[in-house]
Amino acid sequence: METQVNAEPSALSTGSEPAAQENGVAASPPVSARQLQRATLTGAVGSALEYYDFAIYGLASALVFGHLFFPSLGTTAGLMASFATYGAGFLARPFGGLFFGSIGDRKGRKFVLLVTIALMGASTTLIGCLPAGSLGAVLLVLLRLVQGFGAGAEQAGASTLMAEVAPVRHRGFFAALPFVGIFAGLGLATFTFSVMQRLLSEPAMQSWGWRIPFLASVVLIGVAIWIRLRLRESPVFAQLEASREVIHAPMKAVLATARRPVLAATLMRFAEQGGSTIYTTVVIAFLGSFVAARTGVPHAQLAAVGTTGALAASLLSIITTPLFGALSDRVGRLTVYRGGAIFLLLWSLPSWWMISTGDPIWVSVAMIGGLAFGANSMLGAQCAHFTELFGNRYRYSGVALSRELGAVLSGGIAPLLGVYLIGLAGGAFWVMGLYMAVLCALTLAGTFLSTETRERDLTLLGDAVGKGASTT
């Protein structure tokens, strides 16, 4: 017999609102220890593949794609064109979130998580087979769009599923655990590129070496699909089906009744997703282009400094992200979130000065502070908080739409706009510091549109804030 990890009883009524609490604690369906472990693993592996995909693409955009697919544009314009294809993936993510989020609310979480992992993985592998030149550039954009479309509901599904099966009092910690896979994937990607930069010459890297990380993703695809085939459906969704509360147009319901939580969550993504992208992808591009040109240090050497810093920040994030999730279980989601946004706001200008020196130690310190303690303190609280914001009938759709709107408006635009602004300012570091500070200010504004949701009952049909908020 499987051990139960959550003793709080379920409380789903046949009315429009399930019973919210018992003894002051939000109700939650009991799940077995095996199911909890399996949900954690499937979320972590999926997140690892997603961020491995996006990280190797971002690194290749910063290091290779400009020369390979846009050689006639010159260094800065080629880099911008390369990052434009990177942004195309983020542009497709909200559409994927809309499409798959709606299916997840109507058909369940497991089916969507299988389809999205297959789409992402296949696209990444095929990128490794592309020819150089204009034809390759066109196919690159198409594959990037498919990759982003699949990724649009991946993290939303992982966080929703994990929060729905986690023990109530430790939901923040368990909901953050699958996102350890983000940094495992990011770390694996940066480690792979870092090793290749040291083993291969720059011509070999740009000729064929860059293909290896893309082709190798097929291993992660197989592992992820095998694990997800063994996954059970979320008990919260199963209860929704049993009570016949499933609706046929969940995204329409989100747009009609959940505009405030969508706006709040979208703004709250700006500093987290934007910071994550800026302190990995943009830093490496800045070092390899502008700092290299100013200092005379070889491009490859400074780019390697950036990938090493990203690797260190990613490895530390494996520890810090769930710890911040656990902290949100103790002091509240918004307290942790606001603290992270304020820290990153204050860190923005000093960290970019450190990066502008090109010194390996200063660069690593800047990236660790920005990613492991700034962006990911917010991510640790976010994983449970976004799930708790939305009612049960359209939770997947609401989380997916919010996450991916925030992703395209921050992470998708950040590399392209960042490189443009730095170029406009003649390589001045303070431009990106101010840009990062603005993202943090917008995120702080978003937290004041939200509300504290710690230990909220996930079987409630109403939202935590706004027009569709629960009254119980």
C-alpha positions in Angstrom: 0.0 0.0 0.0 1.3 3.5 -0.9 1.9 5.9 2.0 -0.3 9.0 2.1 1.7 12.2 2.3 -1.2 14.6 3.0 -3.6 13.9 5.8 -5.9 16.9 5.3 -9.3 15.7 4.0 -10.7 16.6 0.6 -13.8 18.8 0.7 -15.5 19.0 -2.7 -19.2 19.8 -2.5 -21.7 19.6 -5.3 -22.5 23.3 -5.1 -20.8 26.1 -6.9 -18.1 26.4 -4.2 -16.5 23.5 -2.4 -15.9 23.8 1.3 -12.9 25.9 1.7 -11.2 24.9 4.9 -11.2 22.5 7.8 -9.7 23.6 11.1 -8.4 26.8 9.4 -6.3 24.9 6.9 -7.2 24.7 3.1 -8.4 21.3 2.1 -6.4 19.2 -0.4 -6.9 15.8 -1.9 -4.6 13.1 -0.4 -2.0 11.6 -2.7 0.5 8.8 -2.3 4.2 9.4 -1.7 4.8 7.6 -5.0 2.5 9.9 -6.9 4.1 13.0 -5.3 7.6 11.7 -6.2 6.5 10.9 -9.8 4.9 14.3 -10.2 8.0 16.0 -8.9 10.2 14.0 -11.3 8.0 14.5 -14.4 7.9 18.3 -13.7 11.7 18.4 -13.1 12.6 16.5 -16.3 10.2 18.5 -18.4 11.5 21.8 -17.0 15.1 20.5 -17.6 14.3 19.7 -21.3 12.5 23.0 -21.8 15.3 25.1 -20.4 18.0 23.0 -21.9 16.2 23.7 -25.2 15.9 27.4 -24.6 19.4 27.7 -23.0 21.3 26.1 -25.8 19.3 28.2 -28.3 20.1 31.3 -26.3 23.7 30.4 -26.1 23.9 29.5 -29.7 22.2 32.8 -30.5 24.8 34.7 -28.5 27.8 32.7 -29.9 27.1 31.1 -33.3 23.8 31.9 -35.1 24.7 35.4 -36.1 27.7 34.2 -38.0 26.0 31.1 -39.3 22.7 32.3 -40.5 23.1 36.1 -40.9 26.8 36.6 -42.0 26.1 39.6 -44.2 24.6 41.8 -41.5 27.7 42.5 -39.5 28.4 41.8 -35.8 25.7 43.9 -34.1 23.0 43.5 -36.7 23.7 39.8 -37.0 23.5 39.4 -33.2 20.2 41.3 -33.2 18.8 39.1 -36.0 19.9 36.0 -34.1 18.1 37.2 -30.9 15.1 38.1 -33.0 14.7 34.3 -33.8 15.2 33.7 -30.0 12.4 36.1 -29.3 10.2 34.3 -31.9 10.0 31.3 -29.6 8.7 33.5 -26.8 6.2 35.1 -29.2 4.7 31.7 -29.9 4.4 30.8 -26.2 1.2 32.7 -25.4 -0.5 31.0 -28.3 0.7 27.6 -27.0 -0.5 28.6 -23.6 -3.9 29.5 -24.9 -4.3 26.3 -26.9 -2.9 23.7 -24.5 -4.0 25.5 -21.3 -7.6 25.2 -22.5 -7.1 21.5 -23.3 -5.5 20.9 -19.9 -8.6 22.4 -18.2 -10.9 20.2 -20.3 -9.0 17.0 -20.7 -6.6 16.9 -17.9 -2.9 17.7 -17.2 -1.2 14.5 -18.2 -2.2 14.5 -21.9 -1.0 18.1 -22.4 2.3 17.4 -20.7 3.0 14.5 -23.0 2.2 16.5 -26.2 4.2 19.6 -25.2 7.3 17.6 -24.3 7.3 15.8 -27.6 6.8 19.1 -29.6 9.7 20.9 -27.8 12.1 18.0 -28.0 11.5 17.2 -31.7 12.0 20.9 -32.6 15.2 21.1 -30.7 16.7 18.0 -32.3 15.8 19.2 -35.8 17.5 22.5 -35.2 20.8 20.6 -35.0 20.3 19.4 -38.5 19.8 22.8 -40.2 22.0 24.0 -43.1 23.7 27.3 -42.9 22.5 30.4 -44.8 19.1 31.8 -45.7 17.3 28.5 -46.0 18.6 27.5 -42.6 17.5 30.8 -41.2 13.9 30.4 -42.4 13.7 26.8 -41.0 15.3 28.0 -37.8 12.4 30.5 -37.2 9.8 27.9 -38.0 11.3 25.3 -35.6 11.7 28.0 -33.0 8.0 28.9 -33.3 7.0 25.2 -32.9 9.4 24.9 -29.9 7.8 28.0 -28.3 4.3 26.8 -29.0 5.0 23.6 -27.1 6.7 25.3 -24.3 3.8 27.6 -23.8 2.0 25.3 -21.5 4.9 23.2 -20.2 5.8 25.1 -17.0 2.2 26.1 -16.4 1.3 22.4 -16.4 4.2 21.4 -14.2 3.5 24.0 -11.6 -0.3 23.4 -11.6 0.1 19.7 -11.3 2.7 19.9 -8.6 0.7 22.4 -6.5 -2.4 20.3 -6.8 -0.8 17.2 -5.4 1.5 18.8 -2.8 0.8 18.8 0.9 -0.9 22.1 1.7 1.4 23.4 4.4 4.5 22.7 2.2 3.0 23.6 -1.2 5.5 26.4 -1.8 8.4 24.0 -1.4 7.0 21.1 -3.4 5.7 23.4 -6.2 9.2 24.8 -6.6 10.9 21.4 -6.8 10.1 20.7 -10.5 11.7 24.0 -11.4 15.0 22.7 -10.1 14.9 21.1 -13.6 15.1 24.6 -15.1 18.6 25.1 -13.6 19.6 21.5 -14.2 18.7 22.1 -17.9 20.4 25.5 -17.9 23.4 24.1 -16.1 23.7 21.2 -18.5 23.4 23.5 -21.5 26.0 26.0 -20.3 28.3 23.1 -19.1 28.1 21.6 -22.6 28.9 24.9 -24.4 31.6 25.7 -21.8 33.4 22.3 -22.4 33.0 22.6 -26.2 34.5 26.1 -26.1 37.6 24.7 -24.4 37.9 21.6 -26.5 37.1 23.0 -30.0 38.5 25.9 -31.9 36.2 28.7 -32.8 36.0 27.7 -36.5 35.1 24.1 -35.5 32.5 25.3 -33.0 30.8 27.5 -35.6 31.1 24.8 -38.3 29.7 21.7 -36.6 30.3 21.7 -32.8 27.2 23.8 -32.1 25.0 21.0 -33.5 26.0 18.5 -30.8 23.9 20.0 -27.9 20.8 20.1 -30.1 21.1 16.6 -31.3 21.8 15.3 -27.8 18.5 16.5 -26.6 16.8 13.4 -28.0 18.0 11.5 -24.8 16.1 13.9 -22.5 13.0 13.6 -24.7 13.0 9.8 -24.3 13.4 10.0 -20.5 10.7 12.6 -20.2 8.1 10.8 -22.2 8.8 7.5 -20.4 8.2 9.2 -17.0 5.1 11.0 -18.1 3.4 7.9 -19.5 3.6 6.6 -15.9 2.1 9.7 -14.4 -1.5 9.8 -12.9 -3.9 12.6 -13.4 -4.1 15.4 -10.9 -6.6 14.5 -8.1 -7.9 18.1 -8.1 -8.9 17.8 -11.7 -10.3 14.3 -11.1 -12.6 15.8 -8.5 -13.6 18.6 -10.8 -14.6 15.9 -13.4 -16.5 13.9 -10.8 -18.5 16.9 -9.7 -19.3 17.7 -13.4 -17.8 21.2 -13.0 -15.5 21.0 -16.0 -16.3 23.9 -18.5 -15.9 23.7 -22.2 -14.4 27.2 -22.8 -12.0 27.8 -19.9 -10.0 30.5 -21.7 -13.1 32.4 -22.4 -13.9 32.3 -18.7 -10.4 33.5 -17.8 -10.7 36.5 -20.1 -14.2 37.3 -18.8 -13.7 36.9 -15.0 -10.0 36.6 -14.2 -8.5 39.7 -15.8 -7.0 41.1 -12.5 -5.1 37.9 -11.6 -3.9 37.6 -15.2 -2.6 41.2 -15.1 -1.0 40.7 -11.7 0.7 37.5 -12.6 1.9 38.9 -16.0 3.5 41.9 -14.3 5.0 39.7 -11.6 6.8 37.7 -14.4 8.7 40.7 -15.7 11.5 40.8 -13.2 11.7 37.0 -12.8 11.6 35.9 -16.4 13.3 39.1 -17.7 16.0 38.8 -15.0 16.6 35.1 -15.8 17.1 35.9 -19.5 19.2 39.0 -19.0 21.6 37.4 -16.5 22.3 34.5 -18.8 21.8 35.2 -22.5 22.3 39.0 -22.6 25.3 39.0 -20.3 27.1 36.5 -22.6 26.4 38.5 -25.7 27.5 41.7 -23.9 30.8 40.2 -22.9 31.5 38.6 -26.2 30.7 41.6 -28.3 30.9 45.0 -26.5 33.3 44.2 -23.6 35.6 42.3 -26.0 35.7 45.2 -28.4 36.4 47.7 -25.7 39.1 45.7 -23.8 40.7 43.8 -26.8 40.3 40.5 -25.0 39.4 37.7 -27.5 35.6 37.2 -28.1 35.7 33.5 -27.3 37.6 34.1 -24.0 35.0 36.6 -22.6 32.1 34.5 -23.9 33.5 31.6 -21.9 33.6 33.8 -18.8 29.9 34.4 -19.3 29.0 30.8 -19.8 31.1 29.8 -16.6 29.2 32.5 -14.6 25.8 31.2 -15.9 26.8 27.7 -15.0 27.7 28.7 -11.4 24.5 30.7 -11.0 22.4 27.8 -12.4 24.0 25.2 -10.1 23.4 27.4 -7.0 19.8 28.0 -8.2 19.1 24.3 -7.8 19.4 24.9 -4.0 18.0 28.5 -3.7 14.8 28.1 -5.7 13.1 25.4 -3.5 14.5 27.1 -0.4 12.7 30.4 -1.3 9.6 28.2 -2.0 9.8 26.8 1.5 10.3 30.3 2.9 7.1 31.4 1.2 5.3 28.6 3.1 6.4 30.3 6.4 6.3 34.0 5.7 3.9 34.2 2.7 4.2 34.3 -1.1 4.1 38.1 -1.5 6.6 38.8 1.2 9.2 36.6 -0.5 8.2 37.9 -4.0 8.5 41.6 -3.0 11.8 41.0 -1.2 13.2 39.4 -4.4 12.0 42.2 -6.6 13.5 44.9 -4.3 16.8 43.0 -4.1 17.1 42.7 -7.8 16.2 46.4 -8.3 19.0 47.4 -6.0 21.3 44.9 -7.6 20.7 46.0 -11.2 23.2 48.8 -11.7 26.0 47.4 -9.5 25.8 44.0 -11.1 26.1 45.4 -14.6 29.1 47.4 -13.6 30.7 44.2 -12.4 29.9 42.5 -15.7 31.3 45.4 -17.7 34.8 44.8 -16.1 35.0 41.4 -17.8 36.7 40.0 -14.6 35.7 36.3 -14.2 35.0 36.7 -10.4 33.0 39.9 -10.7 31.0 38.4 -13.6 30.2 35.3 -11.6 29.2 37.3 -8.5 26.9 39.5 -10.7 25.2 36.5 -12.4 24.8 34.5 -9.1 23.2 37.5 -7.4 20.9 38.3 -10.3 19.8 34.8 -11.1 20.2 32.6 -8.0 19.1 35.2 -5.4 17.2 37.8 -7.4 15.1 36.2 -10.2 14.8 32.8 -8.5 13.7 34.1 -5.1 10.6 35.3 -7.0 10.4 32.0 -9.0 10.4 30.0 -5.7 7.3 31.9 -4.4 5.7 32.1 -7.9 5.3 28.4 -8.5 2.6 28.0 -5.8 1.3 31.5 -5.9 0.2 31.6 -9.5 -1.6 28.3 -9.1 -3.4 29.6 -6.0 -4.5 32.8 -7.7 -7.0 31.0 -10.1 -10.1 29.0 -9.6 -10.2 25.3 -10.3 -12.2 25.3 -13.5 -9.7 27.4 -15.5 -6.6 27.2 -13.5 -4.3 25.7 -16.1 -5.5 28.3 -18.7 -5.1 31.2 -16.3 -1.6 30.2 -15.2 -0.5 29.4 -18.8 -1.8 32.7 -20.2 -0.2 34.8 -17.4 3.1 33.1 -17.5 3.5 33.3 -21.2 2.3 36.8 -21.7 4.9 37.8 -19.1 7.5 35.7 -20.8 7.1 37.3 -24.2 6.9 40.8 -22.8 10.0 40.4 -20.7 12.2 37.4 -21.6 11.3 37.4 -25.3 12.0 41.1 -25.8 15.0 41.4 -23.4 17.8 40.1 -25.6 16.7 42.0 -28.7 15.9 45.3 -26.9 18.9 44.9 -24.6 21.4 44.5 -27.4 19.8 47.4 -29.3 19.9 49.7 -26.3 23.5 48.8 -25.4 24.5 49.4 -29.1 22.7 52.8 -29.0 24.6 53.8 -25.9 27.9 52.7 -27.3 28.3 49.7 -25.1 27.5 51.5 -21.8 26.7 49.1 -19.0 24.2 51.3 -17.2 21.6 50.9 -19.9 20.9 47.3 -19.0 21.0 48.2 -15.3 18.2 50.7 -15.8 16.3 48.3 -18.0 16.5 45.6 -15.3 15.4 48.2 -12.6 12.3 49.1 -14.7 11.3 45.4 -14.9 11.6 45.1 -11.1 9.4 48.2 -10.6 6.7 46.7 -12.9 6.9 43.5 -10.9 6.5 45.3 -7.6 3.4 47.0 -9.0 2.0 43.5 -10.0 2.4 42.3 -6.4 0.0 45.0 -5.2 -2.6 43.8 -7.6 -2.4 40.3 -6.1 -3.1 39.0 -2.7 -1.7 36.6 -0.2 -2.6 33.0 -1.2 -0.6 30.7 1.1 -2.6 27.5 2.0 -5.5 28.5 -0.3 -7.9 25.7 -1.1 -7.3 24.6 -4.7 -10.8 23.1 -5.1 -12.4 26.5 -4.9 -13.9 27.6 -8.2 -13.4 31.3 -7.6 -10.2 33.3 -8.1 -8.3 34.8 -5.1 -8.7 38.4 -6.4 -10.9 40.2 -9.0 -14.3 39.7 -10.5 -14.3 36.0 -10.1 -12.9 36.0 -6.5 -14.3 33.5 -4.0 -16.4 34.9 -1.1 -15.8 31.9 1.1 
